[in-house]
Amino acid sequence: MAIYECLGCKRSIESENVKRRVRCQYCGSKLLLKPRIIATNIEAI
Ligand SMILES: [Zn+2]
């Protein structure tokens, strides 16, 4: 799961909420970063 960060209100938004449309659910900004990805299980490839 990826966590987006809104450039407008700096809130973190889960990818579940921006799956269909990349827009902040809080301020409506379309500018979202994708700064980090939550790695639930890191395995050596
Ligand atoms: Zn926002």
mmCIF file of the protein (N, C-alpha, C, O) and its ligand, coordinates in Angstrom:
data_MODEL
# 
_entry.id   MODEL 
# 
loop_
_entity.id 
_entity.type 
_entity.pdbx_number_of_molecules 
1 polymer     1 
2 non-polymer 1 
# 
_entity_poly.entity_id                      1 
_entity_poly.type                           'polypeptide(L)' 
_entity_poly.nstd_linkage                   no 
_entity_poly.nstd_monomer                   no 
_entity_poly.pdbx_seq_one_letter_code       MAIYECLGCKRSIESENVKRRVRCQYCGSKLLLKPRIIATNIEAI 
_entity_poly.pdbx_seq_one_letter_code_can   MAIYECLGCKRSIESENVKRRVRCQYCGSKLLLKPRIIATNIEAI 
_entity_poly.pdbx_strand_id                 A 
# 
loop_
_entity_poly_seq.entity_id 
_entity_poly_seq.num 
_entity_poly_seq.mon_id 
_entity_poly_seq.hetero 
1 1  MET n 
1 2  ALA n 
1 3  ILE n 
1 4  TYR n 
1 5  GLU n 
1 6  CYS n 
1 7  LEU n 
1 8  GLY n 
1 9  CYS n 
1 10 LYS n 
1 11 ARG n 
1 12 SER n 
1 13 ILE n 
1 14 GLU n 
1 15 SER n 
1 16 GLU n 
1 17 ASN n 
1 18 VAL n 
1 19 LYS n 
1 20 ARG n 
1 21 ARG n 
1 22 VAL n 
1 23 ARG n 
1 24 CYS n 
1 25 GLN n 
1 26 TYR n 
1 27 CYS n 
1 28 GLY n 
1 29 SER n 
1 30 LYS n 
1 31 LEU n 
1 32 LEU n 
1 33 LEU n 
1 34 LYS n 
1 35 PRO n 
1 36 ARG n 
1 37 ILE n 
1 38 ILE n 
1 39 ALA n 
1 40 THR n 
1 41 ASN n 
1 42 ILE n 
1 43 GLU n 
1 44 ALA n 
1 45 ILE n 
# 
loop_
_struct_asym.id 
_struct_asym.entity_id 
A 1 
B 2 
# 
loop_
_chem_comp.id 
_chem_comp.type 
_chem_comp.mon_nstd_flag 
ALA 'L-peptide linking' y 
ARG 'L-peptide linking' y 
ASN 'L-peptide linking' y 
CYS 'L-peptide linking' y 
GLN 'L-peptide linking' y 
GLU 'L-peptide linking' y 
GLY 'peptide linking'   y 
ILE 'L-peptide linking' y 
LEU 'L-peptide linking' y 
LYS 'L-peptide linking' y 
MET 'L-peptide linking' y 
PRO 'L-peptide linking' y 
SER 'L-peptide linking' y 
THR 'L-peptide linking' y 
TYR 'L-peptide linking' y 
VAL 'L-peptide linking' y 
ZN  non-polymer         . 
# 
_pdbx_entity_nonpoly.entity_id   2 
_pdbx_entity_nonpoly.name        ? 
_pdbx_entity_nonpoly.comp_id     ZN 
# 
_pdbx_nonpoly_scheme.asym_id         B 
_pdbx_nonpoly_scheme.entity_id       2 
_pdbx_nonpoly_scheme.mon_id          ZN 
_pdbx_nonpoly_scheme.ndb_seq_num     1 
_pdbx_nonpoly_scheme.pdb_seq_num     101 
_pdbx_nonpoly_scheme.auth_seq_num    101 
_pdbx_nonpoly_scheme.pdb_mon_id      ZN 
_pdbx_nonpoly_scheme.auth_mon_id     ZN 
_pdbx_nonpoly_scheme.pdb_strand_id   A 
_pdbx_nonpoly_scheme.pdb_ins_code    . 
# 
loop_
_atom_site.group_PDB 
_atom_site.id 
_atom_site.type_symbol 
_atom_site.label_atom_id 
_atom_site.label_alt_id 
_atom_site.label_comp_id 
_atom_site.label_asym_id 
_atom_site.label_entity_id 
_atom_site.label_seq_id 
_atom_site.pdbx_PDB_ins_code 
_atom_site.Cartn_x 
_atom_site.Cartn_y 
_atom_site.Cartn_z 
_atom_site.occupancy 
_atom_site.B_iso_or_equiv 
_atom_site.pdbx_formal_charge 
_atom_site.auth_seq_id 
_atom_site.auth_comp_id 
_atom_site.auth_asym_id 
_atom_site.auth_atom_id 
_atom_site.pdbx_PDB_model_num 
ATOM   1   N  N  . MET A 1 1  ? 0.840   -1.196  0.000   1.00 0.00 ? 1   MET A N  1 
ATOM   2   C  CA . MET A 1 1  ? 0.000   0.000   0.000   1.00 0.00 ? 1   MET A CA 1 
ATOM   3   C  C  . MET A 1 1  ? 0.871   1.241   0.000   1.00 0.00 ? 1   MET A C  1 
ATOM   4   O  O  . MET A 1 1  ? 1.853   1.331   0.737   1.00 0.00 ? 1   MET A O  1 
ATOM   5   N  N  . ALA A 1 2  ? 0.500   2.184   -0.828  1.00 0.00 ? 2   ALA A N  1 
ATOM   6   C  CA . ALA A 1 2  ? 1.269   3.415   -0.914  1.00 0.00 ? 2   ALA A CA 1 
ATOM   7   C  C  . ALA A 1 2  ? 0.540   4.536   -0.180  1.00 0.00 ? 2   ALA A C  1 
ATOM   8   O  O  . ALA A 1 2  ? -0.688  4.570   -0.102  1.00 0.00 ? 2   ALA A O  1 
ATOM   9   N  N  . ILE A 1 3  ? 1.331   5.431   0.342   1.00 0.00 ? 3   ILE A N  1 
ATOM   10  C  CA . ILE A 1 3  ? 0.760   6.581   1.028   1.00 0.00 ? 3   ILE A CA 1 
ATOM   11  C  C  . ILE A 1 3  ? 1.098   7.838   0.237   1.00 0.00 ? 3   ILE A C  1 
ATOM   12  O  O  . ILE A 1 3  ? 2.266   8.139   -0.009  1.00 0.00 ? 3   ILE A O  1 
ATOM   13  N  N  . TYR A 1 4  ? 0.077   8.552   -0.149  1.00 0.00 ? 4   TYR A N  1 
ATOM   14  C  CA . TYR A 1 4  ? 0.279   9.809   -0.854  1.00 0.00 ? 4   TYR A CA 1 
ATOM   15  C  C  . TYR A 1 4  ? 0.316   10.947  0.150   1.00 0.00 ? 4   TYR A C  1 
ATOM   16  O  O  . TYR A 1 4  ? -0.259  10.873  1.236   1.00 0.00 ? 4   TYR A O  1 
ATOM   17  N  N  . GLU A 1 5  ? 1.006   11.994  -0.247  1.00 0.00 ? 5   GLU A N  1 
ATOM   18  C  CA . GLU A 1 5  ? 1.017   13.186  0.587   1.00 0.00 ? 5   GLU A CA 1 
ATOM   19  C  C  . GLU A 1 5  ? 0.548   14.368  -0.243  1.00 0.00 ? 5   GLU A C  1 
ATOM   20  O  O  . GLU A 1 5  ? 1.106   14.666  -1.299  1.00 0.00 ? 5   GLU A O  1 
ATOM   21  N  N  . CYS A 1 6  ? -0.469  15.027  0.242   1.00 0.00 ? 6   CYS A N  1 
ATOM   22  C  CA . CYS A 1 6  ? -1.012  16.170  -0.467  1.00 0.00 ? 6   CYS A CA 1 
ATOM   23  C  C  . CYS A 1 6  ? -0.076  17.364  -0.350  1.00 0.00 ? 6   CYS A C  1 
ATOM   24  O  O  . CYS A 1 6  ? 0.431   17.681  0.727   1.00 0.00 ? 6   CYS A O  1 
ATOM   25  N  N  . LEU A 1 7  ? 0.139   18.017  -1.485  1.00 0.00 ? 7   LEU A N  1 
ATOM   26  C  CA . LEU A 1 7  ? 1.006   19.189  -1.464  1.00 0.00 ? 7   LEU A CA 1 
ATOM   27  C  C  . LEU A 1 7  ? 0.266   20.407  -0.931  1.00 0.00 ? 7   LEU A C  1 
ATOM   28  O  O  . LEU A 1 7  ? 0.878   21.416  -0.581  1.00 0.00 ? 7   LEU A O  1 
ATOM   29  N  N  . GLY A 1 8  ? -1.041  20.304  -0.875  1.00 0.00 ? 8   GLY A N  1 
ATOM   30  C  CA . GLY A 1 8  ? -1.850  21.431  -0.434  1.00 0.00 ? 8   GLY A CA 1 
ATOM   31  C  C  . GLY A 1 8  ? -1.969  21.490  1.069   1.00 0.00 ? 8   GLY A C  1 
ATOM   32  O  O  . GLY A 1 8  ? -1.632  22.498  1.690   1.00 0.00 ? 8   GLY A O  1 
ATOM   33  N  N  . CYS A 1 9  ? -2.449  20.408  1.653   1.00 0.00 ? 9   CYS A N  1 
ATOM   34  C  CA . CYS A 1 9  ? -2.715  20.417  3.090   1.00 0.00 ? 9   CYS A CA 1 
ATOM   35  C  C  . CYS A 1 9  ? -1.770  19.504  3.860   1.00 0.00 ? 9   CYS A C  1 
ATOM   36  O  O  . CYS A 1 9  ? -1.871  19.378  5.080   1.00 0.00 ? 9   CYS A O  1 
ATOM   37  N  N  . LYS A 1 10 ? -0.859  18.873  3.143   1.00 0.00 ? 10  LYS A N  1 
ATOM   38  C  CA . LYS A 1 10 ? 0.183   18.052  3.760   1.00 0.00 ? 10  LYS A CA 1 
ATOM   39  C  C  . LYS A 1 10 ? -0.361  16.832  4.487   1.00 0.00 ? 10  LYS A C  1 
ATOM   40  O  O  . LYS A 1 10 ? 0.323   16.233  5.317   1.00 0.00 ? 10  LYS A O  1 
ATOM   41  N  N  . ARG A 1 11 ? -1.578  16.478  4.172   1.00 0.00 ? 11  ARG A N  1 
ATOM   42  C  CA . ARG A 1 11 ? -2.142  15.300  4.805   1.00 0.00 ? 11  ARG A CA 1 
ATOM   43  C  C  . ARG A 1 11 ? -1.679  14.036  4.081   1.00 0.00 ? 11  ARG A C  1 
ATOM   44  O  O  . ARG A 1 11 ? -1.363  14.057  2.892   1.00 0.00 ? 11  ARG A O  1 
ATOM   45  N  N  . SER A 1 12 ? -1.650  12.981  4.806   1.00 0.00 ? 12  SER A N  1 
ATOM   46  C  CA . SER A 1 12 ? -1.315  11.696  4.205   1.00 0.00 ? 12  SER A CA 1 
ATOM   47  C  C  . SER A 1 12 ? -2.593  10.987  3.801   1.00 0.00 ? 12  SER A C  1 
ATOM   48  O  O  . SER A 1 12 ? -3.552  10.916  4.570   1.00 0.00 ? 12  SER A O  1 
ATOM   49  N  N  . ILE A 1 13 ? -2.593  10.469  2.593   1.00 0.00 ? 13  ILE A N  1 
ATOM   50  C  CA . ILE A 1 13 ? -3.781  9.825   2.073   1.00 0.00 ? 13  ILE A CA 1 
ATOM   51  C  C  . ILE A 1 13 ? -3.420  8.435   1.593   1.00 0.00 ? 13  ILE A C  1 
ATOM   52  O  O  . ILE A 1 13 ? -2.473  8.252   0.828   1.00 0.00 ? 13  ILE A O  1 
ATOM   53  N  N  . GLU A 1 14 ? -4.173  7.478   2.043   1.00 0.00 ? 14  GLU A N  1 
ATOM   54  C  CA . GLU A 1 14 ? -3.909  6.113   1.629   1.00 0.00 ? 14  GLU A CA 1 
ATOM   55  C  C  . GLU A 1 14 ? -4.312  5.910   0.174   1.00 0.00 ? 14  GLU A C  1 
ATOM   56  O  O  . GLU A 1 14 ? -5.245  6.536   -0.329  1.00 0.00 ? 14  GLU A O  1 
ATOM   57  N  N  . SER A 1 15 ? -3.597  5.035   -0.471  1.00 0.00 ? 15  SER A N  1 
ATOM   58  C  CA . SER A 1 15 ? -3.835  4.804   -1.895  1.00 0.00 ? 15  SER A CA 1 
ATOM   59  C  C  . SER A 1 15 ? -5.239  4.280   -2.158  1.00 0.00 ? 15  SER A C  1 
ATOM   60  O  O  . SER A 1 15 ? -5.748  4.396   -3.273  1.00 0.00 ? 15  SER A O  1 
ATOM   61  N  N  . GLU A 1 16 ? -5.853  3.715   -1.158  1.00 0.00 ? 16  GLU A N  1 
ATOM   62  C  CA . GLU A 1 16 ? -7.223  3.227   -1.292  1.00 0.00 ? 16  GLU A CA 1 
ATOM   63  C  C  . GLU A 1 16 ? -8.168  4.373   -1.646  1.00 0.00 ? 16  GLU A C  1 
ATOM   64  O  O  . GLU A 1 16 ? -9.159  4.189   -2.353  1.00 0.00 ? 16  GLU A O  1 
ATOM   65  N  N  . ASN A 1 17 ? -7.845  5.527   -1.151  1.00 0.00 ? 17  ASN A N  1 
ATOM   66  C  CA . ASN A 1 17 ? -8.726  6.670   -1.335  1.00 0.00 ? 17  ASN A CA 1 
ATOM   67  C  C  . ASN A 1 17 ? -8.452  7.446   -2.620  1.00 0.00 ? 17  ASN A C  1 
ATOM   68  O  O  . ASN A 1 17 ? -9.228  8.323   -3.002  1.00 0.00 ? 17  ASN A O  1 
ATOM   69  N  N  . VAL A 1 18 ? -7.377  7.129   -3.264  1.00 0.00 ? 18  VAL A N  1 
ATOM   70  C  CA . VAL A 1 18 ? -7.044  7.843   -4.500  1.00 0.00 ? 18  VAL A CA 1 
ATOM   71  C  C  . VAL A 1 18 ? -6.912  6.879   -5.664  1.00 0.00 ? 18  VAL A C  1 
ATOM   72  O  O  . VAL A 1 18 ? -6.249  7.160   -6.663  1.00 0.00 ? 18  VAL A O  1 
ATOM   73  N  N  . LYS A 1 19 ? -7.548  5.759   -5.510  1.00 0.00 ? 19  LYS A N  1 
ATOM   74  C  CA . LYS A 1 19 ? -7.425  4.722   -6.529  1.00 0.00 ? 19  LYS A CA 1 
ATOM   75  C  C  . LYS A 1 19 ? -8.073  5.169   -7.839  1.00 0.00 ? 19  LYS A C  1 
ATOM   76  O  O  . LYS A 1 19 ? -7.511  4.986   -8.919  1.00 0.00 ? 19  LYS A O  1 
ATOM   77  N  N  . ARG A 1 20 ? -9.241  5.745   -7.727  1.00 0.00 ? 20  ARG A N  1 
ATOM   78  C  CA . ARG A 1 20 ? -9.968  6.134   -8.927  1.00 0.00 ? 20  ARG A CA 1 
ATOM   79  C  C  . ARG A 1 20 ? -9.554  7.511   -9.419  1.00 0.00 ? 20  ARG A C  1 
ATOM   80  O  O  . ARG A 1 20 ? -9.329  7.712   -10.612 1.00 0.00 ? 20  ARG A O  1 
ATOM   81  N  N  . ARG A 1 21 ? -9.457  8.429   -8.520  1.00 0.00 ? 21  ARG A N  1 
ATOM   82  C  CA . ARG A 1 21 ? -9.061  9.765   -8.920  1.00 0.00 ? 21  ARG A CA 1 
ATOM   83  C  C  . ARG A 1 21 ? -8.024  10.308  -7.949  1.00 0.00 ? 21  ARG A C  1 
ATOM   84  O  O  . ARG A 1 21 ? -8.213  10.326  -6.733  1.00 0.00 ? 21  ARG A O  1 
ATOM   85  N  N  . VAL A 1 22 ? -6.937  10.741  -8.532  1.00 0.00 ? 22  VAL A N  1 
ATOM   86  C  CA . VAL A 1 22 ? -5.850  11.240  -7.697  1.00 0.00 ? 22  VAL A CA 1 
ATOM   87  C  C  . VAL A 1 22 ? -6.183  12.656  -7.254  1.00 0.00 ? 22  VAL A C  1 
ATOM   88  O  O  . VAL A 1 22 ? -5.788  13.640  -7.880  1.00 0.00 ? 22  VAL A O  1 
ATOM   89  N  N  . ARG A 1 23 ? -6.898  12.722  -6.190  1.00 0.00 ? 23  ARG A N  1 
ATOM   90  C  CA . ARG A 1 23 ? -7.273  14.019  -5.654  1.00 0.00 ? 23  ARG A CA 1 
ATOM   91  C  C  . ARG A 1 23 ? -7.378  13.922  -4.142  1.00 0.00 ? 23  ARG A C  1 
ATOM   92  O  O  . ARG A 1 23 ? -7.851  12.929  -3.589  1.00 0.00 ? 23  ARG A O  1 
ATOM   93  N  N  . CYS A 1 24 ? -6.930  14.965  -3.505  1.00 0.00 ? 24  CYS A N  1 
ATOM   94  C  CA . CYS A 1 24 ? -6.994  14.990  -2.048  1.00 0.00 ? 24  CYS A CA 1 
ATOM   95  C  C  . CYS A 1 24 ? -8.443  15.032  -1.588  1.00 0.00 ? 24  CYS A C  1 
ATOM   96  O  O  . CYS A 1 24 ? -9.239  15.838  -2.068  1.00 0.00 ? 24  CYS A O  1 
ATOM   97  N  N  . GLN A 1 25 ? -8.765  14.169  -0.670  1.00 0.00 ? 25  GLN A N  1 
ATOM   98  C  CA . GLN A 1 25 ? -10.132 14.106  -0.178  1.00 0.00 ? 25  GLN A CA 1 
ATOM   99  C  C  . GLN A 1 25 ? -10.409 15.208  0.845   1.00 0.00 ? 25  GLN A C  1 
ATOM   100 O  O  . GLN A 1 25 ? -11.552 15.412  1.255   1.00 0.00 ? 25  GLN A O  1 
ATOM   101 N  N  . TYR A 1 26 ? -9.370  15.903  1.243   1.00 0.00 ? 26  TYR A N  1 
ATOM   102 C  CA . TYR A 1 26 ? -9.538  16.933  2.263   1.00 0.00 ? 26  TYR A CA 1 
ATOM   103 C  C  . TYR A 1 26 ? -9.659  18.324  1.659   1.00 0.00 ? 26  TYR A C  1 
ATOM   104 O  O  . TYR A 1 26 ? -10.565 19.084  2.000   1.00 0.00 ? 26  TYR A O  1 
ATOM   105 N  N  . CYS A 1 27 ? -8.740  18.649  0.761   1.00 0.00 ? 27  CYS A N  1 
ATOM   106 C  CA . CYS A 1 27 ? -8.721  19.995  0.206   1.00 0.00 ? 27  CYS A CA 1 
ATOM   107 C  C  . CYS A 1 27 ? -9.030  19.999  -1.293  1.00 0.00 ? 27  CYS A C  1 
ATOM   108 O  O  . CYS A 1 27 ? -9.204  21.061  -1.889  1.00 0.00 ? 27  CYS A O  1 
ATOM   109 N  N  . GLY A 1 28 ? -9.098  18.818  -1.897  1.00 0.00 ? 28  GLY A N  1 
ATOM   110 C  CA . GLY A 1 28 ? -9.470  18.731  -3.300  1.00 0.00 ? 28  GLY A CA 1 
ATOM   111 C  C  . GLY A 1 28 ? -8.317  18.981  -4.252  1.00 0.00 ? 28  GLY A C  1 
ATOM   112 O  O  . GLY A 1 28 ? -8.514  19.075  -5.464  1.00 0.00 ? 28  GLY A O  1 
ATOM   113 N  N  . SER A 1 29 ? -7.122  19.088  -3.711  1.00 0.00 ? 29  SER A N  1 
ATOM   114 C  CA . SER A 1 29 ? -5.972  19.324  -4.553  1.00 0.00 ? 29  SER A CA 1 
ATOM   115 C  C  . SER A 1 29 ? -5.638  18.087  -5.379  1.00 0.00 ? 29  SER A C  1 
ATOM   116 O  O  . SER A 1 29 ? -5.750  16.957  -4.902  1.00 0.00 ? 29  SER A O  1 
ATOM   117 N  N  . LYS A 1 30 ? -5.235  18.314  -6.603  1.00 0.00 ? 30  LYS A N  1 
ATOM   118 C  CA . LYS A 1 30 ? -4.852  17.196  -7.460  1.00 0.00 ? 30  LYS A CA 1 
ATOM   119 C  C  . LYS A 1 30 ? -3.363  16.899  -7.351  1.00 0.00 ? 30  LYS A C  1 
ATOM   120 O  O  . LYS A 1 30 ? -2.861  15.940  -7.936  1.00 0.00 ? 30  LYS A O  1 
ATOM   121 N  N  . LEU A 1 31 ? -2.675  17.730  -6.597  1.00 0.00 ? 31  LEU A N  1 
ATOM   122 C  CA . LEU A 1 31 ? -1.235  17.565  -6.489  1.00 0.00 ? 31  LEU A CA 1 
ATOM   123 C  C  . LEU A 1 31 ? -0.900  16.647  -5.332  1.00 0.00 ? 31  LEU A C  1 
ATOM   124 O  O  . LEU A 1 31 ? -0.920  17.041  -4.165  1.00 0.00 ? 31  LEU A O  1 
ATOM   125 N  N  . LEU A 1 32 ? -0.598  15.429  -5.686  1.00 0.00 ? 32  LEU A N  1 
ATOM   126 C  CA . LEU A 1 32 ? -0.262  14.470  -4.647  1.00 0.00 ? 32  LEU A CA 1 
ATOM   127 C  C  . LEU A 1 32 ? 1.095   13.847  -4.925  1.00 0.00 ? 32  LEU A C  1 
ATOM   128 O  O  . LEU A 1 32 ? 1.397   13.420  -6.039  1.00 0.00 ? 32  LEU A O  1 
ATOM   129 N  N  . LEU A 1 33 ? 1.879   13.813  -3.905  1.00 0.00 ? 33  LEU A N  1 
ATOM   130 C  CA . LEU A 1 33 ? 3.158   13.121  -4.014  1.00 0.00 ? 33  LEU A CA 1 
ATOM   131 C  C  . LEU A 1 33 ? 2.987   11.672  -3.609  1.00 0.00 ? 33  LEU A C  1 
ATOM   132 O  O  . LEU A 1 33 ? 1.984   11.286  -3.009  1.00 0.00 ? 33  LEU A O  1 
ATOM   133 N  N  . LYS A 1 34 ? 3.958   10.904  -3.939  1.00 0.00 ? 34  LYS A N  1 
ATOM   134 C  CA . LYS A 1 34 ? 3.955   9.513   -3.506  1.00 0.00 ? 34  LYS A CA 1 
ATOM   135 C  C  . LYS A 1 34 ? 5.285   9.245   -2.830  1.00 0.00 ? 34  LYS A C  1 
ATOM   136 O  O  . LYS A 1 34 ? 6.146   8.552   -3.373  1.00 0.00 ? 34  LYS A O  1 
ATOM   137 N  N  . PRO A 1 35 ? 5.442   9.800   -1.641  1.00 0.00 ? 35  PRO A N  1 
ATOM   138 C  CA . PRO A 1 35 ? 6.749   9.831   -1.013  1.00 0.00 ? 35  PRO A CA 1 
ATOM   139 C  C  . PRO A 1 35 ? 7.207   8.497   -0.453  1.00 0.00 ? 35  PRO A C  1 
ATOM   140 O  O  . PRO A 1 35 ? 8.406   8.233   -0.364  1.00 0.00 ? 35  PRO A O  1 
ATOM   141 N  N  . ARG A 1 36 ? 6.286   7.686   -0.089  1.00 0.00 ? 36  ARG A N  1 
ATOM   142 C  CA . ARG A 1 36 ? 6.725   6.451   0.556   1.00 0.00 ? 36  ARG A CA 1 
ATOM   143 C  C  . ARG A 1 36 ? 5.734   5.310   0.318   1.00 0.00 ? 36  ARG A C  1 
ATOM   144 O  O  . ARG A 1 36 ? 4.539   5.504   0.096   1.00 0.00 ? 36  ARG A O  1 
ATOM   145 N  N  . ILE A 1 37 ? 6.290   4.155   0.378   1.00 0.00 ? 37  ILE A N  1 
ATOM   146 C  CA . ILE A 1 37 ? 5.469   2.961   0.213   1.00 0.00 ? 37  ILE A CA 1 
ATOM   147 C  C  . ILE A 1 37 ? 5.614   2.103   1.451   1.00 0.00 ? 37  ILE A C  1 
ATOM   148 O  O  . ILE A 1 37 ? 6.722   1.814   1.902   1.00 0.00 ? 37  ILE A O  1 
ATOM   149 N  N  . ILE A 1 38 ? 4.506   1.711   1.978   1.00 0.00 ? 38  ILE A N  1 
ATOM   150 C  CA . ILE A 1 38 ? 4.532   0.870   3.171   1.00 0.00 ? 38  ILE A CA 1 
ATOM   151 C  C  . ILE A 1 38 ? 4.834   -0.572  2.783   1.00 0.00 ? 38  ILE A C  1 
ATOM   152 O  O  . ILE A 1 38 ? 4.032   -1.255  2.147   1.00 0.00 ? 38  ILE A O  1 
ATOM   153 N  N  . ALA A 1 39 ? 5.986   -0.993  3.178   1.00 0.00 ? 39  ALA A N  1 
ATOM   154 C  CA . ALA A 1 39 ? 6.384   -2.358  2.874   1.00 0.00 ? 39  ALA A CA 1 
ATOM   155 C  C  . ALA A 1 39 ? 5.983   -3.259  4.042   1.00 0.00 ? 39  ALA A C  1 
ATOM   156 O  O  . ALA A 1 39 ? 6.577   -3.220  5.119   1.00 0.00 ? 39  ALA A O  1 
ATOM   157 N  N  . THR A 1 40 ? 4.979   -4.053  3.796   1.00 0.00 ? 40  THR A N  1 
ATOM   158 C  CA . THR A 1 40 ? 4.487   -4.906  4.872   1.00 0.00 ? 40  THR A CA 1 
ATOM   159 C  C  . THR A 1 40 ? 5.414   -6.089  5.111   1.00 0.00 ? 40  THR A C  1 
ATOM   160 O  O  . THR A 1 40 ? 5.526   -6.608  6.222   1.00 0.00 ? 40  THR A O  1 
ATOM   161 N  N  . ASN A 1 41 ? 6.062   -6.491  4.048   1.00 0.00 ? 41  ASN A N  1 
ATOM   162 C  CA . ASN A 1 41 ? 6.933   -7.647  4.175   1.00 0.00 ? 41  ASN A CA 1 
ATOM   163 C  C  . ASN A 1 41 ? 8.059   -7.560  3.156   1.00 0.00 ? 41  ASN A C  1 
ATOM   164 O  O  . ASN A 1 41 ? 7.863   -7.777  1.960   1.00 0.00 ? 41  ASN A O  1 
ATOM   165 N  N  . ILE A 1 42 ? 9.220   -7.243  3.654   1.00 0.00 ? 42  ILE A N  1 
ATOM   166 C  CA . ILE A 1 42 ? 10.365  -7.099  2.764   1.00 0.00 ? 42  ILE A CA 1 
ATOM   167 C  C  . ILE A 1 42 ? 11.081  -8.443  2.621   1.00 0.00 ? 42  ILE A C  1 
ATOM   168 O  O  . ILE A 1 42 ? 11.561  -9.034  3.589   1.00 0.00 ? 42  ILE A O  1 
ATOM   169 N  N  . GLU A 1 43 ? 11.127  -8.884  1.393   1.00 0.00 ? 43  GLU A N  1 
ATOM   170 C  CA . GLU A 1 43 ? 11.776  -10.162 1.153   1.00 0.00 ? 43  GLU A CA 1 
ATOM   171 C  C  . GLU A 1 43 ? 12.916  -9.984  0.149   1.00 0.00 ? 43  GLU A C  1 
ATOM   172 O  O  . GLU A 1 43 ? 12.825  -9.172  -0.772  1.00 0.00 ? 43  GLU A O  1 
ATOM   173 N  N  . ALA A 1 44 ? 13.954  -10.729 0.333   1.00 0.00 ? 44  ALA A N  1 
ATOM   174 C  CA . ALA A 1 44 ? 15.073  -10.682 -0.595  1.00 0.00 ? 44  ALA A CA 1 
ATOM   175 C  C  . ALA A 1 44 ? 14.712  -11.412 -1.876  1.00 0.00 ? 44  ALA A C  1 
ATOM   176 O  O  . ALA A 1 44 ? 14.273  -12.562 -1.870  1.00 0.00 ? 44  ALA A O  1 
ATOM   177 N  N  . ILE A 1 45 ? 14.914  -10.705 -2.962  1.00 0.00 ? 45  ILE A N  1 
ATOM   178 C  CA . ILE A 1 45 ? 14.579  -11.315 -4.254  1.00 0.00 ? 45  ILE A CA 1 
ATOM   179 C  C  . ILE A 1 45 ? 15.787  -12.096 -4.782  1.00 0.00 ? 45  ILE A C  1 
ATOM   180 O  O  . ILE A 1 45 ? 15.716  -12.687 -5.860  1.00 0.00 ? 45  ILE A O  1 
HETATM 181 ZN ZN . ZN  B 2 .  ? -5.017  18.219  0.546   1.00 0.00 2 101 ZN  A ZN 1 
# 
